Amino acid sequence: MSHPNIVQYKESFEEGGCLYIVMDYCEGGDLFKKINSQKGVLFSEAQILDWFVQICLALKHVHDRKILHRDIKSQNIFLTKDGTVQLGDFGIARVLNSMPVCYTYLNIQYTLYMTFRFLSGFYVAEPT
């Protein structure tokens, strides 16, 4: 996927039984570390809104391609040196298919943690 708010995939290879995925480097680190480095000092409302809009643009791009990220958290939102926000780590993402919507409830009823069914590839319907 090519989008300014998504960390770009470069290549992947296997070596010594391990899969390596090479992505663009985000000099600003992840949002989790950025938040913790503030030591209680709040970000400005303008900064938060800027990041929020960029995350929404990344999600729209992904969802328009029928892909669910499934692991959105501050550790998977990265900052470039110029302050651009980029969504990364699509390790448990899924491409939506055409199974019935009734299966959706099984995967979203517990929002505080990911169930075994969710992580093991049990179907996730489009409206999720």
Backbone atoms as SQL, in Angstrom:
CREATE TABLE atoms (id INTEGER PRIMARY KEY, chain TEXT, resi INTEGER, resn TEXT, atom TEXT, x REAL, y REAL, z REAL);
INSERT INTO atoms VALUES
  (1, 'A', 1, 'MET', 'N', 0.840, -1.182, 0.000),
  (2, 'A', 1, 'MET', 'CA', 0.000, 0.000, 0.000),
  (3, 'A', 1, 'MET', 'C', 0.883, 1.243, 0.000),
  (4, 'A', 2, 'SER', 'N', 0.539, 2.156, -0.832),
  (5, 'A', 2, 'SER', 'CA', 1.298, 3.388, -0.903),
  (6, 'A', 2, 'SER', 'C', 0.418, 4.538, -0.422),
  (7, 'A', 3, 'HIS', 'N', 0.782, 5.081, 0.736),
  (8, 'A', 3, 'HIS', 'CA', 0.036, 6.193, 1.324),
  (9, 'A', 3, 'HIS', 'C', 0.979, 6.917, 2.272),
  (10, 'A', 4, 'PRO', 'N', 0.919, 8.246, 2.324),
  (11, 'A', 4, 'PRO', 'CA', 1.845, 8.987, 3.191),
  (12, 'A', 4, 'PRO', 'C', 1.687, 8.690, 4.679),
  (13, 'A', 5, 'ASN', 'N', 0.562, 8.117, 5.095),
  (14, 'A', 5, 'ASN', 'CA', 0.346, 7.825, 6.514),
  (15, 'A', 5, 'ASN', 'C', 0.399, 6.338, 6.832),
  (16, 'A', 6, 'ILE', 'N', 1.049, 5.579, 5.956),
  (17, 'A', 6, 'ILE', 'CA', 1.254, 4.149, 6.198),
  (18, 'A', 6, 'ILE', 'C', 2.736, 3.846, 5.990),
  (19, 'A', 7, 'VAL', 'N', 3.341, 3.185, 6.977),
  (20, 'A', 7, 'VAL', 'CA', 4.745, 2.807, 6.871),
  (21, 'A', 7, 'VAL', 'C', 4.898, 1.898, 5.646),
  (22, 'A', 8, 'GLN', 'N', 5.846, 2.216, 4.791),
  (23, 'A', 8, 'GLN', 'CA', 6.009, 1.496, 3.534),
  (24, 'A', 8, 'GLN', 'C', 6.818, 0.210, 3.698),
  (25, 'A', 9, 'TYR', 'N', 6.290, -0.850, 3.114),
  (26, 'A', 9, 'TYR', 'CA', 6.969, -2.148, 3.040),
  (27, 'A', 9, 'TYR', 'C', 8.056, -2.054, 1.981),
  (28, 'A', 10, 'LYS', 'N', 9.238, -2.573, 2.288),
  (29, 'A', 10, 'LYS', 'CA', 10.333, -2.570, 1.322),
  (30, 'A', 10, 'LYS', 'C', 10.581, -3.963, 0.755),
  (31, 'A', 11, 'GLU', 'N', 10.795, -4.933, 1.637),
  (32, 'A', 11, 'GLU', 'CA', 11.045, -6.303, 1.197),
  (33, 'A', 11, 'GLU', 'C', 10.920, -7.245, 2.387),
  (34, 'A', 12, 'SER', 'N', 10.908, -8.530, 2.083),
  (35, 'A', 12, 'SER', 'CA', 10.926, -9.541, 3.152),
  (36, 'A', 12, 'SER', 'C', 11.819, -10.687, 2.711),
  (37, 'A', 13, 'PHE', 'N', 12.382, -11.364, 3.691),
  (38, 'A', 13, 'PHE', 'CA', 13.225, -12.514, 3.381),
  (39, 'A', 13, 'PHE', 'C', 13.267, -13.433, 4.590),
  (40, 'A', 14, 'GLU', 'N', 13.643, -14.667, 4.342),
  (41, 'A', 14, 'GLU', 'CA', 13.759, -15.656, 5.412),
  (42, 'A', 14, 'GLU', 'C', 15.219, -16.033, 5.561),
  (43, 'A', 15, 'GLU', 'N', 15.652, -16.092, 6.811),
  (44, 'A', 15, 'GLU', 'CA', 17.028, -16.453, 7.097),
  (45, 'A', 15, 'GLU', 'C', 17.084, -17.170, 8.438),
  (46, 'A', 16, 'GLY', 'N', 17.695, -18.316, 8.461),
  (47, 'A', 16, 'GLY', 'CA', 17.812, -19.076, 9.705),
  (48, 'A', 16, 'GLY', 'C', 16.475, -19.442, 10.315),
  (49, 'A', 17, 'GLY', 'N', 15.484, -19.697, 9.479),
  (50, 'A', 17, 'GLY', 'CA', 14.156, -20.074, 9.964),
  (51, 'A', 17, 'GLY', 'C', 13.313, -18.925, 10.467),
  (52, 'A', 18, 'CYS', 'N', 13.794, -17.688, 10.297),
  (53, 'A', 18, 'CYS', 'CA', 13.043, -16.509, 10.737),
  (54, 'A', 18, 'CYS', 'C', 12.649, -15.663, 9.532),
  (55, 'A', 19, 'LEU', 'N', 11.451, -15.098, 9.586),
  (56, 'A', 19, 'LEU', 'CA', 10.987, -14.188, 8.550),
  (57, 'A', 19, 'LEU', 'C', 11.341, -12.770, 8.953),
  (58, 'A', 20, 'TYR', 'N', 11.997, -12.047, 8.059),
  (59, 'A', 20, 'TYR', 'CA', 12.363, -10.661, 8.290),
  (60, 'A', 20, 'TYR', 'C', 11.576, -9.788, 7.321),
  (61, 'A', 21, 'ILE', 'N', 10.980, -8.715, 7.844),
  (62, 'A', 21, 'ILE', 'CA', 10.225, -7.774, 7.021),
  (63, 'A', 21, 'ILE', 'C', 10.908, -6.421, 7.139),
  (64, 'A', 22, 'VAL', 'N', 11.313, -5.858, 6.006),
  (65, 'A', 22, 'VAL', 'CA', 12.001, -4.574, 5.977),
  (66, 'A', 22, 'VAL', 'C', 10.981, -3.493, 5.633),
  (67, 'A', 23, 'MET', 'N', 10.889, -2.488, 6.500),
  (68, 'A', 23, 'MET', 'CA', 9.946, -1.378, 6.333),
  (69, 'A', 23, 'MET', 'C', 10.726, -0.068, 6.357),
  (70, 'A', 24, 'ASP', 'N', 10.075, 1.018, 5.953),
  (71, 'A', 24, 'ASP', 'CA', 10.670, 2.346, 6.092),
  (72, 'A', 24, 'ASP', 'C', 10.995, 2.608, 7.558),
  (73, 'A', 25, 'TYR', 'N', 12.022, 3.400, 7.796),
  (74, 'A', 25, 'TYR', 'CA', 12.402, 3.770, 9.149),
  (75, 'A', 25, 'TYR', 'C', 11.703, 5.073, 9.537),
  (76, 'A', 26, 'CYS', 'N', 11.085, 5.080, 10.696),
  (77, 'A', 26, 'CYS', 'CA', 10.411, 6.281, 11.215),
  (78, 'A', 26, 'CYS', 'C', 11.256, 6.847, 12.349),
  (79, 'A', 27, 'GLU', 'N', 11.986, 7.902, 12.043),
  (80, 'A', 27, 'GLU', 'CA', 12.963, 8.483, 12.963),
  (81, 'A', 27, 'GLU', 'C', 12.376, 8.948, 14.284),
  (82, 'A', 28, 'GLY', 'N', 11.086, 9.305, 14.290),
  (83, 'A', 28, 'GLY', 'CA', 10.461, 9.831, 15.501),
  (84, 'A', 28, 'GLY', 'C', 10.007, 8.772, 16.489),
  (85, 'A', 29, 'GLY', 'N', 10.219, 7.491, 16.160),
  (86, 'A', 29, 'GLY', 'CA', 9.799, 6.417, 17.059),
  (87, 'A', 29, 'GLY', 'C', 8.293, 6.206, 17.007),
  (88, 'A', 30, 'ASP', 'N', 7.782, 5.533, 18.012),
  (89, 'A', 30, 'ASP', 'CA', 6.331, 5.279, 18.030),
  (90, 'A', 30, 'ASP', 'C', 5.624, 6.250, 18.980),
  (91, 'A', 31, 'LEU', 'N', 4.315, 6.312, 18.828),
  (92, 'A', 31, 'LEU', 'CA', 3.513, 7.250, 19.608),
  (93, 'A', 31, 'LEU', 'C', 3.531, 6.896, 21.102),
  (94, 'A', 32, 'PHE', 'N', 3.627, 5.622, 21.429),
  (95, 'A', 32, 'PHE', 'CA', 3.695, 5.190, 22.825),
  (96, 'A', 32, 'PHE', 'C', 4.907, 5.826, 23.525),
  (97, 'A', 33, 'LYS', 'N', 6.063, 5.737, 22.883),
  (98, 'A', 33, 'LYS', 'CA', 7.276, 6.323, 23.463),
  (99, 'A', 33, 'LYS', 'C', 7.187, 7.846, 23.517),
  (100, 'A', 34, 'LYS', 'N', 6.587, 8.426, 22.497),
  (101, 'A', 34, 'LYS', 'CA', 6.429, 9.885, 22.460),
  (102, 'A', 34, 'LYS', 'C', 5.555, 10.356, 23.626),
  (103, 'A', 35, 'ILE', 'N', 4.469, 9.654, 23.874),
  (104, 'A', 35, 'ILE', 'CA', 3.570, 10.003, 24.982),
  (105, 'A', 35, 'ILE', 'C', 4.297, 9.870, 26.311),
  (106, 'A', 36, 'ASN', 'N', 5.024, 8.766, 26.494),
  (107, 'A', 36, 'ASN', 'CA', 5.736, 8.551, 27.759),
  (108, 'A', 36, 'ASN', 'C', 6.872, 9.547, 27.965),
  (109, 'A', 37, 'SER', 'N', 7.475, 10.010, 26.877),
  (110, 'A', 37, 'SER', 'CA', 8.579, 10.971, 27.013),
  (111, 'A', 37, 'SER', 'C', 8.091, 12.344, 27.470),
  (112, 'A', 38, 'GLN', 'N', 6.800, 12.588, 27.382),
  (113, 'A', 38, 'GLN', 'CA', 6.229, 13.867, 27.800),
  (114, 'A', 38, 'GLN', 'C', 6.220, 14.021, 29.326),
  (115, 'A', 39, 'LYS', 'N', 6.290, 12.914, 30.057),
  (116, 'A', 39, 'LYS', 'CA', 6.324, 12.921, 31.532),
  (117, 'A', 39, 'LYS', 'C', 5.212, 13.771, 32.137),
  (118, 'A', 40, 'GLY', 'N', 3.996, 13.559, 31.614),
  (119, 'A', 40, 'GLY', 'CA', 2.836, 14.247, 32.162),
  (120, 'A', 40, 'GLY', 'C', 2.479, 15.559, 31.493),
  (121, 'A', 41, 'VAL', 'N', 3.371, 16.095, 30.666),
  (122, 'A', 41, 'VAL', 'CA', 3.078, 17.337, 29.951),
  (123, 'A', 41, 'VAL', 'C', 2.130, 16.998, 28.802),
  (124, 'A', 42, 'LEU', 'N', 1.024, 17.723, 28.736),
  (125, 'A', 42, 'LEU', 'CA', 0.009, 17.429, 27.726),
  (126, 'A', 42, 'LEU', 'C', 0.396, 17.963, 26.355),
  (127, 'A', 43, 'PHE', 'N', -0.031, 17.244, 25.313),
  (128, 'A', 43, 'PHE', 'CA', 0.121, 17.731, 23.946),
  (129, 'A', 43, 'PHE', 'C', -0.934, 18.790, 23.698),
  (130, 'A', 44, 'SER', 'N', -0.666, 19.669, 22.757),
  (131, 'A', 44, 'SER', 'CA', -1.660, 20.680, 22.413),
  (132, 'A', 44, 'SER', 'C', -2.826, 20.019, 21.689),
  (133, 'A', 45, 'GLU', 'N', -3.974, 20.640, 21.771),
  (134, 'A', 45, 'GLU', 'CA', -5.154, 20.125, 21.074),
  (135, 'A', 45, 'GLU', 'C', -4.901, 20.071, 19.571),
  (136, 'A', 46, 'ALA', 'N', -4.220, 21.073, 19.043),
  (137, 'A', 46, 'ALA', 'CA', -3.911, 21.106, 17.606),
  (138, 'A', 46, 'ALA', 'C', -3.051, 19.914, 17.205),
  (139, 'A', 47, 'GLN', 'N', -2.073, 19.556, 18.042),
  (140, 'A', 47, 'GLN', 'CA', -1.198, 18.416, 17.755),
  (141, 'A', 47, 'GLN', 'C', -1.991, 17.113, 17.749),
  (142, 'A', 48, 'ILE', 'N', -2.849, 16.944, 18.746),
  (143, 'A', 48, 'ILE', 'CA', -3.662, 15.730, 18.839),
  (144, 'A', 48, 'ILE', 'C', -4.597, 15.618, 17.640),
  (145, 'A', 49, 'LEU', 'N', -5.230, 16.720, 17.261),
  (146, 'A', 49, 'LEU', 'CA', -6.131, 16.702, 16.106),
  (147, 'A', 49, 'LEU', 'C', -5.371, 16.399, 14.811),
  (148, 'A', 50, 'ASP', 'N', -4.167, 16.930, 14.678),
  (149, 'A', 50, 'ASP', 'CA', -3.346, 16.653, 13.500),
  (150, 'A', 50, 'ASP', 'C', -3.036, 15.162, 13.405),
  (151, 'A', 51, 'TRP', 'N', -2.586, 14.566, 14.501),
  (152, 'A', 51, 'TRP', 'CA', -2.300, 13.127, 14.516),
  (153, 'A', 51, 'TRP', 'C', -3.561, 12.317, 14.243),
  (154, 'A', 52, 'PHE', 'N', -4.674, 12.713, 14.856),
  (155, 'A', 52, 'PHE', 'CA', -5.941, 12.001, 14.684),
  (156, 'A', 52, 'PHE', 'C', -6.367, 11.971, 13.216),
  (157, 'A', 53, 'VAL', 'N', -6.283, 13.112, 12.556),
  (158, 'A', 53, 'VAL', 'CA', -6.672, 13.193, 11.137),
  (159, 'A', 53, 'VAL', 'C', -5.772, 12.294, 10.290),
  (160, 'A', 54, 'GLN', 'N', -4.477, 12.304, 10.566),
  (161, 'A', 54, 'GLN', 'CA', -3.553, 11.463, 9.803),
  (162, 'A', 54, 'GLN', 'C', -3.844, 9.971, 10.009),
  (163, 'A', 55, 'ILE', 'N', -4.163, 9.591, 11.237),
  (164, 'A', 55, 'ILE', 'CA', -4.510, 8.191, 11.518),
  (165, 'A', 55, 'ILE', 'C', -5.795, 7.819, 10.785),
  (166, 'A', 56, 'CYS', 'N', -6.773, 8.722, 10.801),
  (167, 'A', 56, 'CYS', 'CA', -8.035, 8.471, 10.088),
  (168, 'A', 56, 'CYS', 'C', -7.803, 8.313, 8.591),
  (169, 'A', 57, 'LEU', 'N', -6.929, 9.124, 8.019),
  (170, 'A', 57, 'LEU', 'CA', -6.624, 9.010, 6.589),
  (171, 'A', 57, 'LEU', 'C', -5.976, 7.664, 6.271),
  (172, 'A', 58, 'ALA', 'N', -5.080, 7.223, 7.143),
  (173, 'A', 58, 'ALA', 'CA', -4.452, 5.914, 6.942),
  (174, 'A', 58, 'ALA', 'C', -5.493, 4.805, 7.020),
  (175, 'A', 59, 'LEU', 'N', -6.373, 4.881, 8.009),
  (176, 'A', 59, 'LEU', 'CA', -7.409, 3.850, 8.168),
  (177, 'A', 59, 'LEU', 'C', -8.388, 3.854, 7.001),
  (178, 'A', 60, 'LYS', 'N', -8.734, 5.022, 6.502),
  (179, 'A', 60, 'LYS', 'CA', -9.629, 5.079, 5.340),
  (180, 'A', 60, 'LYS', 'C', -8.978, 4.385, 4.148),
  (181, 'A', 61, 'HIS', 'N', -7.710, 4.654, 3.935),
  (182, 'A', 61, 'HIS', 'CA', -6.985, 4.027, 2.821),
  (183, 'A', 61, 'HIS', 'C', -6.997, 2.504, 2.955),
  (184, 'A', 62, 'VAL', 'N', -6.718, 2.029, 4.152),
  (185, 'A', 62, 'VAL', 'CA', -6.684, 0.589, 4.411),
  (186, 'A', 62, 'VAL', 'C', -8.080, -0.019, 4.262),
  (187, 'A', 63, 'HIS', 'N', -9.079, 0.600, 4.870),
  (188, 'A', 63, 'HIS', 'CA', -10.442, 0.065, 4.825),
  (189, 'A', 63, 'HIS', 'C', -11.031, 0.113, 3.424),
  (190, 'A', 64, 'ASP', 'N', -10.668, 1.111, 2.631),
  (191, 'A', 64, 'ASP', 'CA', -11.123, 1.169, 1.236),
  (192, 'A', 64, 'ASP', 'C', -10.629, -0.031, 0.441),
  (193, 'A', 65, 'ARG', 'N', -9.551, -0.645, 0.898),
  (194, 'A', 65, 'ARG', 'CA', -8.995, -1.827, 0.250),
  (195, 'A', 65, 'ARG', 'C', -9.424, -3.120, 0.935),
  (196, 'A', 66, 'LYS', 'N', -10.464, -2.986, 1.807),
  (197, 'A', 66, 'LYS', 'CA', -11.073, -4.133, 2.510),
  (198, 'A', 66, 'LYS', 'C', -10.061, -4.859, 3.403),
  (199, 'A', 67, 'ILE', 'N', -9.216, -4.084, 4.062),
  (200, 'A', 67, 'ILE', 'CA', -8.221, -4.648, 4.984),
  (201, 'A', 67, 'ILE', 'C', -8.524, -4.136, 6.386),
  (202, 'A', 68, 'LEU', 'N', -8.476, -5.043, 7.362),
  (203, 'A', 68, 'LEU', 'CA', -8.612, -4.679, 8.776),
  (204, 'A', 68, 'LEU', 'C', -7.252, -4.796, 9.436),
  (205, 'A', 69, 'HIS', 'N', -6.806, -3.751, 10.089),
  (206, 'A', 69, 'HIS', 'CA', -5.505, -3.750, 10.758),
  (207, 'A', 69, 'HIS', 'C', -5.519, -4.693, 11.968),
  (208, 'A', 70, 'ARG', 'N', -6.511, -4.612, 12.810),
  (209, 'A', 70, 'ARG', 'CA', -6.770, -5.454, 13.984),
  (210, 'A', 70, 'ARG', 'C', -5.792, -5.287, 15.149),
  (211, 'A', 71, 'ASP', 'N', -4.891, -4.321, 15.093),
  (212, 'A', 71, 'ASP', 'CA', -3.967, -4.128, 16.210),
  (213, 'A', 71, 'ASP', 'C', -3.565, -2.658, 16.322),
  (214, 'A', 72, 'ILE', 'N', -4.554, -1.776, 16.261),
  (215, 'A', 72, 'ILE', 'CA', -4.257, -0.349, 16.338),
  (216, 'A', 72, 'ILE', 'C', -4.006, 0.022, 17.798),
  (217, 'A', 73, 'LYS', 'N', -2.823, 0.511, 18.050),
  (218, 'A', 73, 'LYS', 'CA', -2.429, 0.965, 19.384),
  (219, 'A', 73, 'LYS', 'C', -1.259, 1.925, 19.207),
  (220, 'A', 74, 'SER', 'N', -0.911, 2.636, 20.252),
  (221, 'A', 74, 'SER', 'CA', 0.119, 3.663, 20.137),
  (222, 'A', 74, 'SER', 'C', 1.484, 3.093, 19.743),
  (223, 'A', 75, 'GLN', 'N', 1.746, 1.820, 20.058),
  (224, 'A', 75, 'GLN', 'CA', 3.019, 1.206, 19.666),
  (225, 'A', 75, 'GLN', 'C', 3.087, 0.908, 18.170),
  (226, 'A', 76, 'ASN', 'N', 1.949, 0.958, 17.472),
  (227, 'A', 76, 'ASN', 'CA', 1.915, 0.693, 16.035),
  (228, 'A', 76, 'ASN', 'C', 1.641, 1.952, 15.212),
  (229, 'A', 77, 'ILE', 'N', 1.741, 3.096, 15.852),
  (230, 'A', 77, 'ILE', 'CA', 1.610, 4.382, 15.173),
  (231, 'A', 77, 'ILE', 'C', 2.972, 5.067, 15.294),
  (232, 'A', 78, 'PHE', 'N', 3.574, 5.343, 14.154),
  (233, 'A', 78, 'PHE', 'CA', 4.952, 5.829, 14.124),
  (234, 'A', 78, 'PHE', 'C', 5.021, 7.274, 13.654),
  (235, 'A', 79, 'LEU', 'N', 6.102, 7.946, 14.041),
  (236, 'A', 79, 'LEU', 'CA', 6.313, 9.350, 13.689),
  (237, 'A', 79, 'LEU', 'C', 7.587, 9.485, 12.866),
  (238, 'A', 80, 'THR', 'N', 7.494, 10.216, 11.766),
  (239, 'A', 80, 'THR', 'CA', 8.689, 10.508, 10.992),
  (240, 'A', 80, 'THR', 'C', 9.374, 11.730, 11.596),
  (241, 'A', 81, 'LYS', 'N', 10.569, 12.053, 11.099),
  (242, 'A', 81, 'LYS', 'CA', 11.282, 13.203, 11.690),
  (243, 'A', 81, 'LYS', 'C', 10.578, 14.521, 11.422),
  (244, 'A', 82, 'ASP', 'N', 9.743, 14.572, 10.355),
  (245, 'A', 82, 'ASP', 'CA', 9.003, 15.810, 10.080),
  (246, 'A', 82, 'ASP', 'C', 7.636, 15.853, 10.762),
  (247, 'A', 83, 'GLY', 'N', 7.337, 14.843, 11.600),
  (248, 'A', 83, 'GLY', 'CA', 6.095, 14.847, 12.369),
  (249, 'A', 83, 'GLY', 'C', 4.924, 14.136, 11.719),
  (250, 'A', 84, 'THR', 'N', 5.138, 13.559, 10.542),
  (251, 'A', 84, 'THR', 'CA', 4.073, 12.802, 9.896),
  (252, 'A', 84, 'THR', 'C', 3.798, 11.532, 10.681),
  (253, 'A', 85, 'VAL', 'N', 2.522, 11.209, 10.837),
  (254, 'A', 85, 'VAL', 'CA', 2.109, 9.983, 11.520),
  (255, 'A', 85, 'VAL', 'C', 1.952, 8.887, 10.480),
  (256, 'A', 86, 'GLN', 'N', 2.467, 7.683, 10.788),
  (257, 'A', 86, 'GLN', 'CA', 2.329, 6.548, 9.880),
  (258, 'A', 86, 'GLN', 'C', 1.881, 5.313, 10.650),
  (259, 'A', 87, 'LEU', 'N', 0.857, 4.662, 10.136),
  (260, 'A', 87, 'LEU', 'CA', 0.347, 3.422, 10.708),
  (261, 'A', 87, 'LEU', 'C', 1.220, 2.272, 10.226),
  (262, 'A', 88, 'GLY', 'N', 1.619, 1.410, 11.143),
  (263, 'A', 88, 'GLY', 'CA', 2.482, 0.285, 10.785),
  (264, 'A', 88, 'GLY', 'C', 2.072, -0.995, 11.479),
  (265, 'A', 89, 'ASP', 'N', 2.877, -2.020, 11.314),
  (266, 'A', 89, 'ASP', 'CA', 2.702, -3.355, 11.894),
  (267, 'A', 89, 'ASP', 'C', 1.356, -3.969, 11.510),
  (268, 'A', 90, 'PHE', 'N', 1.288, -4.454, 10.301),
  (269, 'A', 90, 'PHE', 'CA', 0.094, -5.113, 9.794),
  (270, 'A', 90, 'PHE', 'C', 0.193, -6.629, 9.987),
  (271, 'A', 91, 'GLY', 'N', 0.917, -7.054, 11.016),
  (272, 'A', 91, 'GLY', 'CA', 1.179, -8.467, 11.249),
  (273, 'A', 91, 'GLY', 'C', -0.043, -9.346, 11.431),
  (274, 'A', 92, 'ILE', 'N', -1.119, -8.822, 12.021),
  (275, 'A', 92, 'ILE', 'CA', -2.327, -9.648, 12.186),
  (276, 'A', 92, 'ILE', 'C', -3.501, -9.085, 11.387),
  (277, 'A', 93, 'ALA', 'N', -3.192, -8.276, 10.368),
  (278, 'A', 93, 'ALA', 'CA', -4.247, -7.709, 9.514),
  (279, 'A', 93, 'ALA', 'C', -4.928, -8.822, 8.722),
  (280, 'A', 94, 'ARG', 'N', -6.157, -8.566, 8.320),
  (281, 'A', 94, 'ARG', 'CA', -6.938, -9.516, 7.523),
  (282, 'A', 94, 'ARG', 'C', -7.590, -8.798, 6.352),
  (283, 'A', 95, 'VAL', 'N', -7.644, -9.497, 5.227),
  (284, 'A', 95, 'VAL', 'CA', -8.398, -9.011, 4.086),
  (285, 'A', 95, 'VAL', 'C', -9.803, -9.570, 4.230),
  (286, 'A', 96, 'LEU', 'N', -10.793, -8.690, 4.095),
  (287, 'A', 96, 'LEU', 'CA', -12.186, -9.112, 4.252),
  (288, 'A', 96, 'LEU', 'C', -12.623, -9.975, 3.079),
  (289, 'A', 97, 'ASN', 'N', -13.501, -10.923, 3.381),
  (290, 'A', 97, 'ASN', 'CA', -14.088, -11.732, 2.311),
  (291, 'A', 97, 'ASN', 'C', -15.594, -11.641, 2.400),
  (292, 'A', 98, 'SER', 'N', -16.307, -12.534, 1.800),
  (293, 'A', 98, 'SER', 'CA', -17.763, -12.380, 1.685),
  (294, 'A', 98, 'SER', 'C', -18.561, -13.335, 2.577),
  (295, 'A', 99, 'MET', 'N', -18.046, -13.686, 3.744),
  (296, 'A', 99, 'MET', 'CA', -18.818, -14.527, 4.675),
  (297, 'A', 99, 'MET', 'C', -19.993, -13.714, 5.232),
  (298, 'A', 100, 'PRO', 'N', -21.013, -14.384, 5.730),
  (299, 'A', 100, 'PRO', 'CA', -22.179, -13.671, 6.279),
  (300, 'A', 100, 'PRO', 'C', -21.813, -12.775, 7.458),
  (301, 'A', 101, 'VAL', 'N', -22.544, -11.676, 7.588),
  (302, 'A', 101, 'VAL', 'CA', -22.306, -10.700, 8.636),
  (303, 'A', 101, 'VAL', 'C', -22.543, -11.274, 10.031),
  (304, 'A', 102, 'CYS', 'N', -23.357, -12.298, 10.175),
  (305, 'A', 102, 'CYS', 'CA', -23.700, -12.836, 11.496),
  (306, 'A', 102, 'CYS', 'C', -22.481, -13.320, 12.269),
  (307, 'A', 103, 'TYR', 'N', -21.376, -13.611, 11.612),
  (308, 'A', 103, 'TYR', 'CA', -20.185, -14.064, 12.308),
  (309, 'A', 103, 'TYR', 'C', -19.448, -12.922, 13.001),
  (310, 'A', 104, 'THR', 'N', -19.730, -11.700, 12.639),
  (311, 'A', 104, 'THR', 'CA', -19.033, -10.541, 13.189),
  (312, 'A', 104, 'THR', 'C', -19.120, -10.486, 14.701),
  (313, 'A', 105, 'TYR', 'N', -20.292, -10.698, 15.260),
  (314, 'A', 105, 'TYR', 'CA', -20.513, -10.560, 16.698),
  (315, 'A', 105, 'TYR', 'C', -19.551, -11.423, 17.501),
  (316, 'A', 106, 'LEU', 'N', -19.231, -12.587, 17.015),
  (317, 'A', 106, 'LEU', 'CA', -18.349, -13.488, 17.756),
  (318, 'A', 106, 'LEU', 'C', -16.970, -12.875, 17.976),
  (319, 'A', 107, 'ASN', 'N', -16.553, -12.010, 17.097),
  (320, 'A', 107, 'ASN', 'CA', -15.214, -11.445, 17.212),
  (321, 'A', 107, 'ASN', 'C', -15.154, -10.089, 17.894),
  (322, 'A', 108, 'ILE', 'N', -16.281, -9.398, 18.035),
  (323, 'A', 108, 'ILE', 'CA', -16.204, -8.060, 18.624),
  (324, 'A', 108, 'ILE', 'C', -16.895, -7.944, 19.971),
  (325, 'A', 109, 'GLN', 'N', -17.419, -9.037, 20.498),
  (326, 'A', 109, 'GLN', 'CA', -18.128, -8.917, 21.763),
  (327, 'A', 109, 'GLN', 'C', -17.204, -8.612, 22.931),
  (328, 'A', 110, 'TYR', 'N', -15.929, -8.966, 22.837),
  (329, 'A', 110, 'TYR', 'CA', -14.976, -8.669, 23.898),
  (330, 'A', 110, 'TYR', 'C', -13.986, -7.647, 23.376),
  (331, 'A', 111, 'THR', 'N', -14.158, -6.394, 23.759),
  (332, 'A', 111, 'THR', 'CA', -13.315, -5.342, 23.195),
  (333, 'A', 111, 'THR', 'C', -12.059, -5.067, 24.015),
  (334, 'A', 112, 'LEU', 'N', -11.942, -5.628, 25.198),
  (335, 'A', 112, 'LEU', 'CA', -10.783, -5.331, 26.037),
  (336, 'A', 112, 'LEU', 'C', -9.592, -6.237, 25.756),
  (337, 'A', 113, 'TYR', 'N', -9.813, -7.331, 25.051),
  (338, 'A', 113, 'TYR', 'CA', -8.715, -8.215, 24.691),
  (339, 'A', 113, 'TYR', 'C', -9.078, -8.974, 23.436),
  (340, 'A', 114, 'MET', 'N', -8.056, -9.549, 22.799),
  (341, 'A', 114, 'MET', 'CA', -8.306, -10.325, 21.594),
  (342, 'A', 114, 'MET', 'C', -8.494, -11.789, 21.979),
  (343, 'A', 115, 'THR', 'N', -9.578, -12.366, 21.536),
  (344, 'A', 115, 'THR', 'CA', -9.869, -13.747, 21.866),
  (345, 'A', 115, 'THR', 'C', -9.009, -14.692, 21.040),
  (346, 'A', 116, 'PHE', 'N', -8.910, -15.936, 21.508),
  (347, 'A', 116, 'PHE', 'CA', -8.181, -16.960, 20.760),
  (348, 'A', 116, 'PHE', 'C', -8.773, -17.113, 19.374),
  (349, 'A', 117, 'ARG', 'N', -10.110, -17.093, 19.290),
  (350, 'A', 117, 'ARG', 'CA', -10.780, -17.228, 18.003),
  (351, 'A', 117, 'ARG', 'C', -10.360, -16.118, 17.046),
  (352, 'A', 118, 'PHE', 'N', -10.243, -14.923, 17.586),
  (353, 'A', 118, 'PHE', 'CA', -9.870, -13.761, 16.783),
  (354, 'A', 118, 'PHE', 'C', -8.457, -13.928, 16.227),
  (355, 'A', 119, 'LEU', 'N', -7.533, -14.306, 17.090),
  (356, 'A', 119, 'LEU', 'CA', -6.143, -14.440, 16.677),
  (357, 'A', 119, 'LEU', 'C', -5.897, -15.671, 15.822),
  (358, 'A', 120, 'SER', 'N', -6.747, -16.683, 15.935),
  (359, 'A', 120, 'SER', 'CA', -6.524, -17.915, 15.183),
  (360, 'A', 120, 'SER', 'C', -7.135, -17.873, 13.793),
  (361, 'A', 121, 'GLY', 'N', -7.660, -16.724, 13.385),
  (362, 'A', 121, 'GLY', 'CA', -8.138, -16.590, 12.025),
  (363, 'A', 121, 'GLY', 'C', -9.619, -16.824, 11.847),
  (364, 'A', 122, 'PHE', 'N', -10.380, -16.919, 12.943),
  (365, 'A', 122, 'PHE', 'CA', -11.824, -17.067, 12.834),
  (366, 'A', 122, 'PHE', 'C', -12.362, -15.886, 12.054),
  (367, 'A', 123, 'TYR', 'N', -13.357, -16.091, 11.251),
  (368, 'A', 123, 'TYR', 'CA', -13.843, -15.100, 10.300),
  (369, 'A', 123, 'TYR', 'C', -14.214, -13.759, 10.933),
  (370, 'A', 124, 'VAL', 'N', -13.809, -12.674, 10.288),
  (371, 'A', 124, 'VAL', 'CA', -14.204, -11.309, 10.662),
  (372, 'A', 124, 'VAL', 'C', -14.951, -10.730, 9.477),
  (373, 'A', 125, 'ALA', 'N', -16.192, -10.350, 9.682),
  (374, 'A', 125, 'ALA', 'CA', -17.021, -9.844, 8.589),
  (375, 'A', 125, 'ALA', 'C', -16.744, -8.374, 8.304),
  (376, 'A', 126, 'GLU', 'N', -17.136, -7.913, 7.155),
  (377, 'A', 126, 'GLU', 'CA', -16.838, -6.574, 6.674),
  (378, 'A', 126, 'GLU', 'C', -17.258, -5.430, 7.594),
  (379, 'A', 127, 'PRO', 'N', -18.464, -5.413, 8.197),
  (380, 'A', 127, 'PRO', 'CA', -18.873, -4.259, 8.988),
  (381, 'A', 127, 'PRO', 'C', -18.036, -4.003, 10.233),
  (382, 'A', 128, 'THR', 'N', -17.175, -4.917, 10.642),
  (383, 'A', 128, 'THR', 'CA', -16.350, -4.692, 11.811),
  (384, 'A', 128, 'THR', 'C', -15.523, -3.473, 11.616);
